[in-house]
Amino acid sequence: MRRTTALGVIVVAAFAVGVVRAGAAGGQSVPRNITAPSLAGDAREGGVLNVSAGRWKGDGRLGYTYQWRLCLADGSGCIDIGRATDRIYAARAADVGHTLRALVTAHGRGGVASAVSGATAVVAAQPAGVPRLSTQPTVGGTPKPGAILTASPGTWAETGPIVFSYRWRICDAAGGACKGAQQTATRARTYKVAAADARHTLRVLVTAANASGSTSALSDPSAAVTAPVVVLPQGPKASIAPRVSGTARQGQTLSGDRGQWTNSPTNYDYFWARCDAGGARCSDIGGARGATYTLTATDVGHTIRFEVQAKNSGGKTTALSAPTPLVAAIAKASPPANTSLPTVSGTAKEGSTLTGGRGQWSGNPNDYDYFWLRCSTGGGDCDEINGAHGLTYKLVGGDVGHTIRFKVKAKNPGGNTTARSAPTAVVRASDRPAGVSPPKISGTPVEGKTLVGDRGNWTHNPTAYEYSWFRCDRNGGSCAAIGGAHGTSYVLTSADVGATIRFTVIARNSAGASSSTSVPTAVILKATAPPPPPPQRGPGCPATGNPTQVGAISPPARLLVDALQSIPHTVSLTIDTLVLRFHVTSTCGGPVQGALVYATATPFNQFTVPSEQLTGSDGWATLVFRRLRGFPVSRRQQLIAVFVRARKPGESILGGISTRRLFSVPVVLR
């Protein structure tokens, strides 16, 4: 049976002592201690103490390191205990008669700061008969991934059989910032080193127990676990250097050939360089990033080289062509030459306005034309945007997923020259897609017939769509995905007979994805099923009609609201729009067409109240509710109550053949 001294298990209410801070970098805040560190555990020889870092405030996520200190009985004159850098500490014989403190250092983006806990009670000696540590536990084995490490419990005094248990700790390279190893929940004596342990050290906490009690000791850290050797792929190499073809004369166009490369490049970038007469002292030509380059007046008297940068997963390599002959001037007046590329400023986001700068030009241009270009994500394959010929351009949905460039054509009597800005960042959508109208299903709900899904209307210009078909119960609930049905059409099978079908669309753009689901079809009929018998008619009912026109019904016949379909079936915290469908019949039997349906959710501040809607030929009316700030009314809300009324147009809302009913929609708040 375990025994404790009069000190017992303690909790030290800490106070900040000697806070040390390192200067902030880049204008970021140094961590600041809010609640000082505290200690908990058993202040006796062989007892295990734990340190809590306290509460800190700082920029970004903070990391913590620890150092245990041995102090005089009054808590002063503290010195660091060697290798005691774990969050836990097992008190040793040398600690008896002293107190212990823990120094916690917080590391953040703005620097580091430290705070010291309060002191423990004076460490008591181990009671007689309890195992007493003679030599420290050690960790044996080679610390590398896949190796088995074995804990030696050390040597212990006292009589009687001693039972050992082990808790492995994974620490940083210095033996600190330790955490428990999950795979040793059974407290095994051995530990198999994982690949994730690379560059970490390991410690083991050994607990020795006999009939008189138990005591613990913490080993020193092992050597750091060696990291596995990673063989990196090789970068591309040019086996045949790039080449340049064309006439080296101002106004002529040079063409670059990238040559041949080994190690399978996955991408190439092209650059043109202007060099001295010997092909040396080269500098990149701004904006010249294609496989062709038109020589300008600035190139006259220089040579030109074509530079290719090839990339693969192993890295990137650059190769240069041989220099061209000296570029010759043309006799006629030179057209303008661009000396500083056009620029684009503004945010590359749908709805934002970009502003173009025409850059700098030589040759005294006397006129300029402006063009905005829609390009691929890499800035190539550009097309002019119709009507965009000013110095500003407002980004629209069609620009999402592309880059934008600003092209300037400068003119003088010698001709004209164009220059393009560098591409913007890829234009992102202002928000993820949102359904304006839900998907729809057309087709005959009979076995063997083909249903066709319309994806509905969406905001924020989706760039991709995904489609799924679902088989549901007769009321459109309890739906399950139909395997392999991922197109915009679906052929009904015998498995669908007696069920309803729904069509779901997921729309995506650069801001994210949203889904929307159609209302269910009518119940699917067998191909050979006979038509249902006509409903029985009573007083106030027309002689025939399926559906029954609401204008043909009169008292004492009444309207009935016999079914509700909710999209989604269960309302959650993420919902923005709730679609409810109500089915209207009458005491005459069969669906009613042309009835006005009104509905509201209660309490009234949870969702908007849509206008009344007419039932269709199938007797269904669809109402769309938009979420308000009042939803949910509490975190325990389990349902939304819905009041619904159906009436004949022109009649009193309380008289005639009108009807009212309450429904509920389940709510699950997670």
C-alpha positions in Angstrom: 0.0 0.0 0.0 1.4 3.5 -1.0 2.5 5.8 1.9 3.1 9.5 1.8 4.9 11.9 4.1 3.1 14.7 5.9 4.0 16.9 2.9 1.7 14.7 0.8 0.8 15.5 -2.8 1.2 19.3 -3.2 0.1 22.0 -5.6 2.3 25.1 -5.7 0.4 28.3 -6.3 3.0 30.0 -8.5 4.1 33.6 -8.7 6.1 35.2 -11.5 9.8 35.6 -10.5 12.6 37.2 -12.6 10.8 37.5 -15.9 13.3 37.6 -18.7 12.5 38.8 -22.2 14.3 38.9 -25.5 13.7 41.8 -27.9 10.9 41.6 -30.4 11.7 41.2 -34.1 9.8 42.7 -37.0 7.5 44.7 -34.8 6.0 41.6 -33.2 5.2 41.3 -29.5 7.4 39.5 -27.0 5.5 36.8 -25.1 4.0 38.1 -21.8 3.2 36.0 -18.8 -0.4 36.4 -17.6 -0.7 33.6 -15.1 2.6 32.4 -13.6 3.8 28.8 -13.9 2.7 26.3 -11.2 3.9 23.0 -9.8 1.9 19.9 -8.7 3.0 16.6 -7.4 4.8 14.8 -4.6 7.6 16.8 -2.9 9.6 13.9 -1.5 12.5 11.8 -2.6 11.4 9.7 -5.6 8.2 11.7 -5.9 7.2 13.0 -9.4 6.5 16.8 -9.9 4.8 18.4 -12.9 5.1 22.0 -14.1 2.2 23.9 -15.8 3.4 26.7 -18.1 0.7 29.1 -16.9 -1.0 31.5 -19.3 0.9 33.6 -21.8 0.0 36.2 -24.4 2.1 36.6 -27.6 2.0 36.7 -31.4 1.3 33.3 -33.1 1.5 29.9 -31.4 3.9 29.8 -28.5 6.4 27.0 -27.6 7.7 26.3 -24.1 11.0 24.9 -22.6 11.6 24.0 -19.0 14.4 24.1 -16.4 14.2 22.7 -12.9 16.1 24.5 -10.1 17.3 23.4 -6.7 16.8 26.1 -4.0 17.5 26.6 -0.3 14.8 25.7 2.1 13.4 29.2 2.0 13.2 29.1 -1.8 16.2 31.4 -2.5 19.7 30.7 -3.8 18.5 28.6 -6.7 20.8 26.8 -9.2 19.9 24.9 -12.4 19.7 21.1 -12.1 21.7 19.5 -14.9 19.6 17.8 -17.6 16.3 18.5 -15.7 14.6 20.0 -18.7 11.4 17.8 -18.9 8.0 19.0 -17.8 8.2 16.3 -15.1 10.9 15.9 -12.5 11.6 13.0 -10.1 13.1 14.3 -6.9 16.5 12.8 -6.0 18.2 12.1 -2.7 20.4 15.2 -3.2 17.2 17.3 -3.2 16.2 16.3 0.4 16.1 19.4 2.7 15.8 21.8 -0.3 12.9 23.3 -2.3 12.4 23.1 -6.0 11.3 25.7 -8.6 10.7 25.5 -12.4 11.8 28.1 -14.9 9.4 28.2 -18.0 10.6 30.0 -21.2 8.0 30.9 -23.8 9.2 31.2 -27.4 7.2 33.2 -30.0 7.6 35.1 -33.2 8.4 38.3 -31.3 11.1 36.8 -29.0 11.3 34.8 -25.8 10.4 35.5 -22.2 10.7 33.5 -19.0 8.8 33.1 -15.7 9.6 31.1 -12.5 7.2 29.1 -10.5 6.8 29.3 -6.7 8.8 26.9 -4.6 7.7 23.5 -3.5 7.6 22.5 0.1 11.0 21.2 1.5 11.7 17.9 -0.2 11.3 15.1 2.4 13.3 11.9 2.6 11.9 8.6 1.5 10.2 6.6 4.3 12.0 3.5 5.5 11.3 0.3 3.5 10.3 2.1 0.3 12.8 1.4 -2.7 15.6 3.9 -2.7 17.5 4.8 -5.9 21.2 4.0 -5.9 22.1 4.5 -9.6 20.1 6.3 -12.2 18.0 4.5 -14.9 19.5 4.5 -18.4 18.4 4.1 -22.0 20.2 1.4 -23.9 20.3 0.7 -27.7 21.1 2.6 -30.9 18.6 5.5 -31.3 17.6 5.2 -35.0 14.3 4.6 -36.7 13.2 1.0 -36.3 15.6 0.2 -33.5 14.5 -1.2 -30.1 15.6 0.8 -27.1 15.6 -0.9 -23.7 15.3 0.8 -20.3 17.7 -0.2 -17.5 15.9 0.6 -14.2 19.1 1.4 -12.4 19.8 -0.1 -8.9 17.6 0.3 -5.9 18.0 -0.4 -2.2 15.6 -1.9 0.4 14.3 -5.4 0.8 11.5 -7.3 -0.6 10.5 -7.9 -4.3 10.5 -4.6 -6.3 8.2 -4.3 -9.3 9.2 -1.8 -12.0 7.0 0.1 -14.5 8.2 2.4 -17.3 6.9 5.6 -19.0 8.8 6.7 -22.1 9.2 10.4 -23.0 10.0 11.9 -26.4 12.1 15.1 -26.0 13.9 17.6 -28.2 17.5 17.3 -29.1 18.5 18.9 -25.7 16.4 16.5 -23.7 13.7 19.0 -23.0 10.1 19.9 -24.2 9.2 16.2 -23.6 5.9 14.5 -24.2 4.6 11.0 -23.4 5.0 8.3 -26.1 1.5 7.1 -27.1 2.6 3.6 -28.1 3.9 2.8 -24.5 0.5 3.1 -22.8 1.2 -0.5 -21.5 4.4 0.8 -19.8 6.7 -1.6 -21.6 10.4 -1.7 -20.8 11.2 -1.5 -24.5 10.4 1.2 -27.1 10.5 0.9 -30.9 11.9 4.1 -32.4 9.6 5.6 -35.1 10.6 7.7 -38.1 8.8 10.6 -36.5 11.3 10.5 -33.6 14.2 11.6 -35.9 16.3 14.4 -34.3 14.6 13.8 -30.9 16.0 12.2 -27.7 14.2 9.7 -25.4 14.0 9.5 -21.6 12.3 6.9 -19.4 10.6 7.5 -16.1 11.0 4.3 -13.9 8.7 3.7 -11.0 9.9 1.1 -8.4 7.3 -0.3 -6.1 7.3 -2.8 -3.2 5.0 -3.5 -0.3 6.1 -0.4 1.5 5.4 2.1 -1.3 6.7 3.4 -4.6 9.3 5.9 -5.8 10.3 7.2 -9.3 13.5 8.2 -11.1 13.9 9.9 -14.6 16.8 8.9 -16.8 19.1 11.3 -18.7 18.2 11.7 -22.4 19.5 9.3 -25.0 21.5 10.5 -27.9 19.5 12.1 -30.7 17.6 9.7 -33.0 19.4 9.8 -36.4 17.4 10.9 -39.3 16.9 8.6 -42.3 19.0 9.3 -45.3 16.9 10.8 -48.1 18.0 10.4 -51.7 17.0 13.5 -53.5 16.0 13.4 -57.2 18.5 15.0 -59.6 17.7 18.3 -61.4 17.6 18.6 -65.2 20.8 18.8 -67.3 21.1 20.2 -70.8 22.5 17.6 -73.2 22.1 20.0 -76.2 22.3 23.8 -75.4 19.5 26.2 -76.3 19.8 27.9 -79.8 18.7 31.2 -81.3 17.5 31.6 -84.9 16.6 34.8 -86.8 18.2 37.9 -88.1 20.1 40.1 -85.6 18.7 43.4 -86.7 16.5 45.9 -84.9 12.8 45.2 -85.5 13.4 41.5 -86.4 12.1 38.6 -84.3 14.4 36.0 -82.8 13.2 32.5 -82.0 14.6 30.4 -79.2 14.9 26.6 -79.2 15.2 25.2 -75.7 17.6 22.4 -76.7 17.5 18.9 -75.2 17.5 17.9 -71.5 17.9 14.8 -69.4 16.2 13.9 -66.1 12.7 14.7 -67.5 12.0 18.3 -66.9 8.4 19.1 -66.0 8.4 22.8 -66.8 10.5 25.4 -68.6 10.9 29.1 -68.2 12.4 31.3 -70.9 14.5 34.5 -70.6 16.2 36.7 -73.1 19.5 38.5 -72.1 21.2 41.5 -73.6 25.0 41.0 -73.6 28.2 42.8 -74.7 29.9 42.2 -78.1 31.7 39.1 -76.7 28.5 37.6 -75.3 29.4 38.4 -71.7 28.2 40.9 -69.1 24.6 39.9 -69.8 21.5 41.3 -68.2 17.9 40.1 -68.4 15.6 41.9 -70.8 12.5 42.9 -68.7 9.3 41.3 -69.9 11.0 39.0 -72.4 9.7 35.7 -71.2 8.5 33.8 -74.3 10.1 31.6 -76.9 10.4 34.7 -79.3 11.8 38.2 -78.9 11.6 41.2 -81.1 14.8 43.2 -81.2 14.6 46.9 -80.2 16.8 50.0 -80.6 18.2 49.2 -77.1 19.6 45.9 -78.5 21.6 47.6 -81.3 25.4 47.0 -80.8 24.8 44.1 -78.4 24.5 40.4 -78.7 21.5 38.4 -77.5 21.4 35.1 -75.7 18.4 32.8 -75.0 18.2 31.4 -71.4 16.2 28.4 -70.5 15.4 27.3 -67.0 14.3 23.7 -66.7 12.6 22.3 -63.6 11.7 19.0 -62.1 11.2 17.7 -58.5 15.0 17.6 -58.1 15.4 21.3 -58.7 16.0 23.7 -61.6 18.9 24.2 -64.0 19.7 27.1 -66.3 21.4 26.9 -69.7 22.4 29.6 -72.2 22.5 29.7 -76.0 25.5 30.9 -77.8 25.4 34.7 -78.4 23.9 36.1 -81.6 26.0 38.4 -83.9 25.9 42.0 -83.0 22.4 43.5 -83.4 22.4 45.9 -86.4 20.3 49.1 -86.5 17.7 49.9 -89.1 18.0 52.9 -91.4 14.6 54.3 -90.9 13.3 56.1 -87.9 13.0 53.8 -84.9 9.7 53.1 -83.3 9.4 53.7 -79.6 11.3 51.4 -77.3 10.1 50.3 -73.9 12.6 51.0 -71.2 10.5 50.1 -68.1 7.6 47.7 -68.4 4.0 48.6 -67.9 2.7 47.9 -64.4 -0.5 46.7 -62.7 -1.6 47.7 -59.2 -4.6 46.5 -57.3 -5.9 43.3 -55.7 -6.4 40.3 -58.0 -9.9 39.5 -56.7 -13.3 39.4 -58.4 -14.9 42.9 -58.1 -11.7 44.8 -57.4 -10.3 47.5 -59.8 -6.8 47.2 -61.3 -4.9 50.3 -62.4 -2.3 50.2 -65.2 0.9 52.2 -65.5 2.2 52.6 -69.1 5.9 52.3 -68.1 8.8 54.2 -69.5 9.5 54.6 -73.3 12.3 56.1 -75.5 11.8 57.4 -79.0 9.3 60.1 -78.0 6.0 58.3 -78.4 3.2 60.7 -79.5 0.3 58.3 -78.8 -0.6 55.3 -76.7 -3.2 52.5 -76.9 -4.1 50.4 -73.9 -5.3 46.8 -73.7 -6.1 44.5 -70.8 -5.3 40.8 -71.4 -6.8 37.7 -69.7 -4.1 35.0 -69.5 -3.4 31.5 -68.2 -2.3 31.0 -64.6 1.4 31.1 -65.8 0.8 34.5 -67.6 0.8 33.0 -71.1 -2.0 32.2 -73.7 -3.4 35.7 -73.3 -6.5 37.1 -75.0 -7.6 40.7 -75.2 -10.6 41.6 -73.1 -13.3 43.2 -75.2 -13.9 46.8 -74.4 -11.1 47.1 -71.9 -9.0 49.9 -73.3 -8.6 52.3 -70.4 -6.1 52.8 -67.6 -8.4 50.9 -65.1 -10.2 47.6 -65.3 -12.7 46.1 -62.9 -12.3 42.3 -62.5 -15.4 40.2 -63.3 -16.3 36.6 -62.8 -14.8 35.5 -66.1 -11.4 36.6 -64.8 -11.5 34.1 -61.9 -8.8 31.5 -62.3 -6.7 33.6 -64.8 -4.0 36.2 -64.5 -4.3 39.7 -66.0 -1.8 41.7 -67.9 -1.8 45.3 -69.1 -0.5 45.9 -72.6 0.6 49.3 -73.9 1.1 50.2 -77.6 3.4 53.2 -78.0 3.5 55.0 -81.4 5.7 57.5 -83.2 6.4 58.3 -86.9 8.8 55.3 -87.0 6.2 52.8 -86.0 4.7 51.4 -82.9 5.9 49.1 -80.1 3.9 47.1 -77.5 5.0 46.0 -74.1 3.1 44.0 -71.5 3.2 44.1 -67.7 4.1 41.1 -65.7 1.1 39.0 -64.9 -0.9 39.6 -61.8 -1.5 36.9 -59.2 -4.2 34.4 -60.2 -7.6 36.2 -59.8 -9.5 34.6 -57.0 -13.3 34.6 -56.5 -14.9 37.0 -54.1 -16.6 34.1 -52.4 -17.3 30.4 -52.8 -20.3 29.6 -55.1 -23.8 30.0 -53.7 -26.9 28.5 -55.2 -29.4 31.1 -56.6 -31.8 28.5 -57.7 -31.5 24.8 -56.8 -30.9 22.0 -59.3 -33.9 20.6 -61.1 -34.8 17.2 -62.5 -36.8 16.7 -65.8 -38.0 13.5 -67.3 -40.7 10.9 -66.7 -40.5 9.1 -63.3 -41.1 5.6 -64.7 -38.7 2.7 -64.7 -36.5 2.6 -67.8 -36.9 6.4 -68.5 -34.0 8.9 -68.4 -34.0 11.7 -65.9 -31.9 14.8 -66.8 -30.4 17.1 -64.1 -30.1 20.8 -64.5 -27.4 22.2 -62.2 -29.3 25.3 -61.3 -27.9 28.8 -61.1 -24.9 29.8 -59.0 -23.1 33.0 -57.9 -19.4 33.7 -58.0 -18.6 31.8 -61.3 -17.9 28.2 -60.4 -15.0 26.8 -62.3 -16.0 23.1 -61.8 -19.0 21.0 -61.0 -19.6 17.5 -59.5 -22.8 15.6 -59.8 -24.4 12.9 -57.8 -27.8 11.1 -57.9 -29.6 9.9 -54.7 -32.3 7.3 -54.1 -34.7 8.5 -51.3 -37.9 7.3 -49.6 -41.4 8.3 -50.8 -41.2 11.6 -49.0 -37.7 12.6 -50.3 -35.9 11.6 -47.1 -33.5 8.9 -46.0 -31.4 9.3 -49.2 -28.5 7.2 -50.3 -26.0 7.9 -53.1 -26.5 5.8 -56.3 -23.2 4.2 -57.1 -21.6 5.3 -60.4 -24.3 7.9 -61.0 -22.1 11.0 -61.5 -23.4 12.5 -64.8 -26.1 15.0 -65.7 -28.5 12.2 -66.6 -29.6 8.9 -65.0 -31.6 6.0 -66.3 -34.2 4.7 -63.8 -33.9 1.0 -62.8 -36.1 -1.4 -61.0 -34.3 -0.5 -57.7 -35.8 2.9 -58.0 -39.5 1.8 -58.2 -41.4 3.1 -55.1 -38.6 5.6 -54.3 -38.0 9.2 -55.2 -34.8 10.6 -56.8 -32.7 13.7 -56.0 -29.9 15.4 -57.9 -27.0 17.0 -56.0 -24.5 19.5 -57.5 -21.2 20.6 -55.9 -19.9 23.8 -57.4 -16.3 24.9 -56.9 -14.1 27.9 -57.4 -10.9 29.3 -56.0 -12.7 30.4 -52.8 -14.2 26.9 -52.0 -17.1 24.7 -52.7 -20.9 24.6 -52.0 -23.6 22.0 -52.7 -27.2 22.2 -53.6 -29.8 19.5 -54.0 -33.0 19.3 -56.1 -36.4 18.6 -54.7 -37.4 15.0 -55.0 -39.1 13.6 -58.0 -42.5 12.0 -57.8 -42.5 8.4 -56.7 -41.0 6.2 -59.4 -43.5 3.9 -61.1 -43.0 0.5 -62.7 -42.9 0.6 -66.5 -46.0 -1.6 -66.7 -47.9 -0.2 -63.6 -51.5 0.8 -64.5 -52.5 4.4 -63.7 -53.9 4.9 -60.2 -57.7 4.9 -59.9 -59.4 8.3 -59.9 -60.0 9.6 -56.4 -63.5 9.4 -55.0 -65.5 12.6 -55.1 -67.8 14.1 -52.5 -69.9 17.3 -51.9 -68.1 20.4 -53.1 -65.8 18.4 -55.5 -65.8 18.5 -59.3 -66.8 15.4 -61.1 -63.3 14.8 -62.6 -59.8 16.2 -62.4 -56.3 15.0 -61.5 -54.9 17.3 -60.5 -58.0 19.1 -59.2 -58.0 22.8 -60.0 -58.4 24.8 -56.7 -61.1 27.0 -58.3 -63.4 23.9 -58.9 -63.5 23.1 -55.1 -66.1 24.6 -52.8 -67.3 24.0 -49.3 -68.0 21.6 -47.6 -64.8 20.2 -49.3 -61.6 21.4 -47.7 -57.9 21.7 -48.7 -55.4 19.4 -46.9 -51.6 19.9 -46.4 -50.5 16.2 -46.2 -46.7 16.3 -46.6 -43.6 18.3 -45.9 -40.1 17.9 -47.6 -37.2 19.8 -46.0 -33.9 20.6 -47.9 -31.7 19.9 -46.0 -33.5 17.2 -44.1 -31.8 18.3 -40.8 -31.0 21.9 -40.0 -27.4 22.6 -38.8 -25.3 25.6 -37.8 -23.9 25.9 -41.3 -27.2 26.4 -43.1 -27.8 29.7 -44.9 -30.9 28.7 -46.9 -33.8 26.3 -45.9 -36.1 25.1 -48.7 -39.5 23.6 -47.6 -41.9 21.9 -50.0 -45.6 21.4 -49.0 -48.0 19.0 -50.7 -51.6 20.1 -51.0 -54.5 17.7 -51.6 -58.2 18.0 -50.7 -61.0 16.0 -49.2 -61.9 15.3 -52.9 -58.7 13.2 -53.2 -55.5 13.8 -55.3 -53.2 16.8 -55.7 -54.6 20.3 -56.0 -53.2 22.8 -58.5 -53.3 26.6 -58.0 -53.6 26.7 -54.2 -51.8 29.6 -52.4 -49.4 28.3 -49.7 -48.1 30.5 -46.9 -45.6 29.4 -44.2 -43.5 30.9 -41.4 -41.0 29.5 -39.0 -41.5 30.3 -35.3 -40.1 32.1 -33.4 -40.3 34.6 -36.2 -36.8 36.0 -36.0 -35.1 32.8 -37.1 -35.8 32.8 -40.9 -37.4 35.2 -43.4 -41.0 34.8 -44.3 -41.3 34.1 -48.0 -44.3 35.2 -50.1 -47.2 32.9 -50.8 -46.5 30.3 -53.6 -48.9 28.5 -55.9 -49.0 24.7 -56.0 -48.0 23.0 -59.3 -49.7 20.2 -61.2 -48.2 17.8 -58.7 -49.7 19.6 -55.8 -46.3 20.8 -54.4 -45.4 24.4 -53.6 -41.8 25.4 -52.8 -40.8 28.2 -50.3 -37.3 29.4 -49.7 -36.4 30.7 -46.2 -33.2 32.7 -45.6 -31.4 32.4 -42.2 -31.7 35.4 -39.8 -29.6 36.2 -36.7 -32.2 34.7 -34.4 -31.3 31.2 -35.4 -30.5 29.2 -33.3 -32.6 30.5 -30.5 -30.4 28.5 -28.1 -27.6 25.9 -28.2 -30.2 23.3 -27.0 -32.7 23.9 -29.9 -33.9 20.6 -31.3 -36.5 21.6 -33.9 -38.0 24.5 -35.9 -41.8 24.8 -35.7 -43.4 25.7 -39.1 -46.9 27.1 -39.5 -48.4 26.5 -42.9 -51.7 27.7 -44.5 -53.3 26.7 -47.9 -56.2 28.7 -49.4 -58.1 29.4 -52.6 -57.0 32.7 -54.3 -59.5 35.5 -53.5 -61.0 33.8 -50.5 -60.6 34.9 -46.9 -57.5 33.5 -45.2 -59.7 32.0 -42.5 -62.8 31.0 -44.5 -63.8 29.1 -47.6 -61.9 25.9 -48.2 -58.7 27.1 -46.5 -56.7 24.8 -44.1 -53.9 25.3 -41.6 -51.3 22.9 -40.1 -48.1 22.8 -37.9 -45.0 20.9 -38.9 -41.6 20.6 -37.4 -38.1 20.3 -38.9 -35.3 18.6 -36.8 -32.3 20.7 -35.7 -28.9 19.2 -34.9 -26.4 21.8 -33.6 -22.8 20.4 -33.7 
